[in-house]
Amino acid sequence: MFASKRLGKIQKSLPPGIDLVSAPDFKEWQMDIRVLDSNPLYLNQTYRLRFRFSNNYPIEAPEVTFTTLTTPPRPIPIHPHVYSNGIICLDLLGTQGWSPVQNVESVCMSIQSMLTGNTKNERPPGNEEFVARNTQRPRDIRFVYEDSSV
């Protein structure tokens, strides 16, 4: 009940550059996100985020990934913390960094900020091997957060 009330509130007011695309239920949502500054890496691009909520949300973090399975097709942003399969290496999405005070809006704004501040047109180290071998759900991956400069 608490989760559905919390998720229902976000539909009413979203920050600039963030749009709710699909929310047929409280299990999976899709959001479009744009970087609003003039960062040439992301200029005029719109990316699609997929949120998957467990029954334990907001105690447990949602699973948030970029997705290309959209109409129209959306790219996966090139970023040192975003794998080419859409998995995002961001402490706030993991067990250790998540707090129940976070919500869909704050997650979108954090990802938007992460993209805005990036100056590196590159994928994370080991991207190809990670994408080929990973079988874990994004929230179960134990990332090591070493680079806070991007």
Secondary structure, 3 states (H helix, E strand, C coil): CHHHHHHHHHCCCCCCCEEEEECCCCCEEEEEECCCCCCCCCCCCCEEEEEECCCCCCCCCCEEEECCCCCCCCCCCCECCECCCCEECCHHHCCCCCCCCCCHHHHHHHHHHHHHCCCCCCCCCCHHHHHHHCCCCHHHCCCCCCCCCC
